[in-house]
Amino acid sequence: MQKYLLALLLALVGCRRAEITHYQVRKTAETQAPAFAPPGMRADGIPDSPAASLASSLAWTLPRGWSERRAAGVRYATLKPAAGGKIDVSVVVLPGPAGGELANVNRWRGQIGLGAIDERDLASSIKTKAGGISVYDFVSDGNKKSRLVAAILVSDEMTWFIKMLGDETSVASSRSDFLHLLRSLRFDAAS
């Protein structure tokens, strides 16, 4: 009983002040990030793309009206279709198997609210100059539909993901151009 009363007394005494105290600490040379970039990292703190070390890089022919912007880190490029609406097209590269095809396909399905599939429902491969790619096309359920069309290419100890995600109508209107882009995939000498 005495311990309980002592704990209660300490809690009441220690909780008198209702204000919040904050402090400002000046940055010193010891607390600032280094001006140089460590190996595998750009000076702005963004990791280099795993593709930076390859002898060749993934290339494609953009459909008419599309634009592209090179990115950093694992996002190799961002592509913009000619169609308007909510739509994102990304080219991502990861080292190794990147979790495997089934895990990535089920993660994509989860992004648009669909359940998982099993190994026998995986897509068949289509041929490109870059090698065989698996292509997936999923539409979400419900009134406001999302659509995802994606491809997986495994090459040179890297896994490339080319993915188009957005509103169902925007993705549907860009689907044939996206498939044309996928068929144009090839590896060019790295610059």
ABEGO torsion letter per residue (X at the ends): XAAAAAAAAAAAAAAABABBBBBBBBBBAAABBBABBBBGBBAAGBBBBAAAABABBBBBBBBBGBBBBBBBEABABBBBBABBEBBBBBBBBBBEAGGEAAAAAAAAAAAAGBBBBBAAABBBBBBBAAEBBBBBBBBBBEABBBBBBBBBBBBGGBBBBBBBBEBAAAAAAAAAAAAAAAAABBBBBBX
